Amino acid sequence: MSLINLVIVLIVVGVLLWLINSLLPMDPRIKSILNAVVVIAVVLWLLQTSGILGAMGGIGIGE
């Protein structure tokens, strides 16, 4: 994956998370859990994409 694609994916995820946080009325606890889950998923995806984490046993999105 090229660096430009990586930056575009991060921007899209950030904008979607911002839209969810600002437009959907939710309990603050649910928002914080959602934010944590998204951040952990993105960090794991970045580590797998960069090759630091390696293959996660066939777990993947879009495969």
N, C-alpha and C positions, 0 to 999 in steps of 0.2 A: 504494500500500500504506500502510495507516495505521500509526501509531507503535506501537500495541498489537500488531498483527500482526507487526511487525518485532521487537519485544521477545520475543514468544512464539517466533518462529523461532530467534532467538539463544539463548534458554533451552533449547529442544529440542536444538539442535545441541550446545550445551555439555554437556548431560546425557548425550547419546549418546556424545560423545567421552570424557567421564569414565567412563562405563560400560565402554566398550571398553578404556580404559587400565587400569582397576582390575580388571576381571573376566577379560579374555582374557590368557592367558599368551603373551607374544610377546617376541621379542628387543628390547632397548631401542632399537636402531637402527631397527627397523621401526616402533616406536611413535613415535619422533621424526619419521620421514619421514611417517607418517600424520598426526601432529599438524600438521606444516608444510603438507601438502597441504590439509587441512581449513581451516586458518587462511587460507591464500592464496585458496582457493575462496570462503570467506565474505567476505573483504575485497573481492574482485572483485565478488561478488554485491551487497554493500552499495553499492559505488561505482556499479554499473549501476543499482541500484534508486533511488539518490538522484539520478541523472542526471548525475553528475560524469564518469563514464566514457563514457557514451553507449552506443549499440548496439554490441555486440561481434561484428558480422558474422553475426548469426543464431545465435550460440552461446547456448544457454539451457537451463535445467532446467525441465521441465514444459511445454514448448511443443509 
